[in-house]
Amino acid sequence: MANLTLVYGMRLLPEGEVTEINDATLKLANGHEAHVTMHVLEGSREQIETQLKQSLDAFFDFYPEI
């Protein structure tokens, strides 16, 4: 398996501040575009960390070949 690139972003804001989230657009080397779905996790630091770890594990479950 070739090396991979994981694209992600994080930012912490006070709860209730976010009113809209849009997909991020990526420009690929072949000239095409791809989209990254943005996700929101809310709660205490411990709750967010737990949810993030579970989400990361679930993400890689989609790609058992890697």
PyMOL commands that set and color helices and strands:
alter all, ss='L'
color gray80, all
select helices_A, chain A and resi 45-61
alter helices_A, ss='H'
color red, helices_A
select strands_A, chain A and resi 24-27+33-36
alter strands_A, ss='S'
color yellow, strands_A
deselect
rebuild
show_as cartoon
